[in-house]
């Protein structure tokens, strides 16, 4: 009888462990075999064409010297302009290292940066032309990127070469400003006052392809796709942790753009790895242009803020997104939604599936009150409103509670396998805007703690297994119809 009791206890323990064990061998198969949502729009994303002309225009024939010291901005631009004037073609470089400031690629041009070619950015901010653009959700004058595609069609920037922003001088400038700005209560202004060049900017353009390049040390965001459509980013690597910690060195930012395809990329940065944005507060609500019809697939995120991040600039809304078959390794968050009470906009119809996460901070993260010191603007009393920069006034424009209310709804996350996570799920909505209609299916996460859901509604769980080191369960607060 005593032996039977021991056997019964062992059987119960075995059943319990089996029920909560995380799958290992089957997961890779599930990544490919899991039922995918029917999203007819997904087949239409990405560039619809690439430049066809093959006549070559060597920058070296226009005076460029690849010695790493000669400033080649004018020579490279002459080659690009000649190529465009001839109806298109391929702009090439002899092997070498080419120092340059902002260059602007034109319609019909393929800029080919081959293996053995390295483009390095000037460390003089005056070498980056001031343009009208949007920075972190606000339209303003800001330095152009190192490589720009502005108001163009049918452009390709390809090759196996390196584009190096040499951004540390700009990183150091930013950290110095933060030491001054934070104590004054204007931390929110530092990112806008510290002018730092992006590495690539694609703006108001269509049918653009960026493929195969190795990008590193961006001064600010690495690839910014703004107000554009039908863009493909394929097979690029981003390394922004070389020689220091680059603040706000996002990997790929898709900003108020549509029909975008990002695939086969590997990002190692110090902010959001793959990010969707749509404007900030009053200015973003004024522009009111969504990011929509986006596919991100077969990508890796290493260090950084999130494998796939939605926000925090949500004002114009983000919708119709598919993220699939990707991996987060040591990333801050796996799936990351963030906004603010003054931001407005709706994030909806989001489909995320077949993800692997290892050693991430939070596997699934949603927060409608993200980073208050940055998200909310108040002018300290010792500042004269009439003397501040115009874009400060734009940021200080008040948004009514109704217009500022952000919404996250209709989110579908399935087939996620995470190990070594700090927190499994952390979700915080607001009393007037519940995180609603979230579907979690086939989620298997091993973490230190389960986390919690606060201000949620209508969360649907199917085959969700959380294995926690502290043996805790999800803490549910201020929520309706949310039961694990």
PyMOL commands that set and color helices and strands:
alter all, ss='L'
color gray80, all
select helices_A, chain A and resi 2-20+27-33+40-44+59-62+73-85+125-127+168-184+187-193+281-287+372-375+385-387+390-396+401-404
alter helices_A, ss='H'
color red, helices_A
select strands_A, chain A and resi 56-58+67-71+89-92+96-100+103-104+109-112+117-121+130-135+138-143+147-150+153-158+162-164+200-203+206-211+214-216+223-226+229-234+237-239+252-255+258-263+266-268+274-277+291-297+300-301+308-310+318-329+333-338+346-358+362-367+407-428+435-454+456-468+475-477+480-482
alter strands_A, ss='S'
color yellow, strands_A
deselect
rebuild
show_as cartoon
